[in-house]
Amino acid sequence: MNALDVALWVVAPYIALTSFVLGHIWRYRYDKFGWTTRSSQLYESRLLRIGSPLFHFGILIVLLGHVVGLVVPKSWTVALGIGEEAYHLLAVVLGTVAGFCTVAGLAILIYRRRTVGPVFTATTRNDKLMYAVLAVTILLGLYATVAANLVGGGYDYRTTVSPWFRSIFYLRAQGELMADAPLLFQLHALSALVLFAIWPFTRLVHMLTAPIGYLTRPYIVYRSRDDRRGTRAPRRGWEPSR
């Protein structure tokens, strides 16, 4: 490998990973009230009802596909009886459909954010950067899938990209594997590294949260301005407080 390959496929992944982990810790510690999507549904809901489900459905399938393709070794799927042709067909069909749903949903959301006055006013430079990097990453991934598998003769990324991805977490990054990958896959990987590096500092942090606290949250006490008592005895746990 030359120096550029080492910088791109060995050094850059650890920079992105460090930014991703430490950035979330910093954001949670010093900006808990900013850990939100900053919902704009109040300003406009018609386009949001179309674009948001499309985007979230598509991106969920895309993420699950990436987890299977990058994390699960090829030998495991073969051991489960999933042949290369079956895996390839399933990955291409689901990946293409989910990719187009994601792109369509993201396009609607970006159009809404640009054309609806109050939503555009609430859009920060940080949001614009996030949308740009996210759009580039998704489009490159979809283009790589279509160009390599539907138009081209096919490319088995599980022999290069997947082992490289797993080797990062083994702390033995095999950059030479990505150096041999097609340019489209390299660009997709680089854009994904940029996305993960800026992730903690954008509204994307909401993807790593779940309202678990609602399960154990106590009842909200409502106080009435009326001094009169009802005719029925209050249920246990709903006695009036003084």
N, C-alpha and C positions, 0 to 999 in steps of 0.2 A: 504493500500500500504506500501511496505517496502521502505527503504531509496534509494535503487537502482532504483526502479520504479519512485520515486519522481525525482531523478536526471535525468533519461532518458526521462520521458514523461511530466515533468512539468518545470524543470530548463533548460534542453538542448534546447527545442524549442525556448525559449525566448533568449537564447544566440545566436542561429542561426539567429533568426529574427533581433536581434540588429546588428549582424555582417552584415547581408544582407542590412539593411537600411543605417546604418552609413558608411559602407564600400563603398556603391555607392556614397554617398555624398562626402566622402573623395576622392574617385577616380575621380569624376567629377571635384572637386575643384583643385586638385593638379596634376592630370595626364590626362588632356583632350586630349593631343596628343597620349596617350597610349590607349585611349578608342576606340579600333579597333579590328577587327578580325585578323589583320596582315596576310592578304591574301597571299597565296603561289601559286596562279594560274599561275603566271609568270614562276614558276619552272616546273610545270607539270599540264596538264589539262585533259588528257584522263581518268585517274581514278577519278579525281575530278568531271568530268561531270556525272559519274555514282554514286559515293558514296554520293555526296552532296545532290542531289535531293531526293535520297532514305532516307537519314537521316533526312532532313528537313521536308519532307512530313510526315514521320512516327512520328517524335517528335511533330509536330503540332497536329496531331490527338490524340496522347497520352496526350498532355497537355490539349486539349479540353475535353477529356474523364475524366481527373482528376478534371478539374474544375466542370464538371457536377456531378461527383461522390462524390466529397468532399465538394463542396460549396452548391449545391442544396440539400435541405433536401428530404428525401424519401417521406414524406407526399406530397410534391409539385408535384412530378412526378406521384404519385397515383391520385392526384386531377386532373391532366391533362389527365387522362385515360390511362396512361402507366402502365400496370400491372407488377408485379414482374418478371414473366416469360419472357415477352417481353423485359423488361429492361435488364434482365440477359443475354438473347440471344444476344441482340444488343451490350452490353458491352463486352461480351466474343469474339464475332466475330470481331468487330472493334478493340478491344484491342489486340487480338492475331495477326491480320494482320498488324496493325500499329507497334506492338512491333517487329515483325520479320523484317519489313522494316527498322525500326530504328537500330536494331542490325546489319543487313546486311550492311546498309550504314555506320555505325560507324566502322565496321570491315574493310571495304574498305578504309576508311579515315585513320585508324590507320596503316593499311598495307602500304598505300601510304606514310605516314609520316615516317615510319620506313625504307622503302626500297629505297625511292628516296633521293639521297644524299643531294642535296641543301635543300630539305624540312626538312630532319632530322637534318641538321646543324642548321636550323633556329628554331628548337624545343627547348624550354626552360624546365627547371625542373618544372616550374609552369604549362606548358602545359601537361607534363607527368602526374603530379598529377591530373590535371583536367580530362584528358582522363580516368585515372584509376577509379576515383570516379564516373564519369559519366557512364562508362561501368558497374561498379558494381551495381549502382542504377537501370539502365535499365534492366540488366539481372535478378536482384532480382525481379523487378516488373513483368517481363514477366514470370519468373518461378513461381511466386506466382499465377498469373492468370491461367497458364496452370495446375499447380499442384492442386490448390484449386477448379477450376471450370471444367476443362476438364478431369483430372485424378481422382480427389477426388469427394466428394459428393457435393461440392459447399460451398461457404462461403459468407455471406452477410456482407461485410465490412461497409455498410452504417449504421449498428447498433452500430458499435464500432469505427472504424477508422475515419469515417466522422464526427460524433459528437465531437470526441476528437480534430480533426483538427479545427473545427469551434470554439470550446471552447477556443482555444488559443487566438483568436482574441477578444473574449469576456472578456479576462483577468481573466478567471476562468478555467484554464486548468484542464480537467478531466482525469488525468493520469490513473485512474483505468480502463478506457475503453480500452486503449492501452495495459495495463498489461494483459487483458484477451484475446487479439487478438492472432492469431497463430504466431509462431516464424517467418515464412517467411515474414509476413506483418510487424512485428516489425523490422526485419533487413532492409526491404525496406524503412521503415520510417526513421530509423537511418541513412542510407546511404543518403537519401534525405536531412536530416538535415545537414549533413556534406557538401553536395553539395551546399546547400544554404548559408552556412557559408563562404565557400571559393569563391562563385560566383563572388563577386565584384572585386576580385583580379586576375581574369582570363579573357581570351578572351570572355567568355560568356556574358560579359557586353553588347556586341553588340546586344543582343536580346531585350534590353530595349530601343533601339534607333530607330528612323525613320528619313529619310531625309526630314523632313517637311520644313527646310530652303530653299530647292531647289525651292519650290513653289513661294517664294517671292524674290529669289535671283536676283539681277540686271543682265543685260546682261554683258557678258565678252567682254571687249574692246580689239580687236586685232589691232595692228599697223603694217602697211606694210612698208618694207624698200624701196619700189618703190615710188618715188615722183610723178609719173604720176597719173592723176585722170581718173576714168572710163568715158565712153561715156554716161552713164545713170546717171540721178540725183539720189543721195542717198535717200533711204526711210527715213521717219521721225523716228528719234531716232537712225539713223545710220550715222549722219553727222560726217565727220572726225574731230577729236579733234586736237588741236594744243598745 
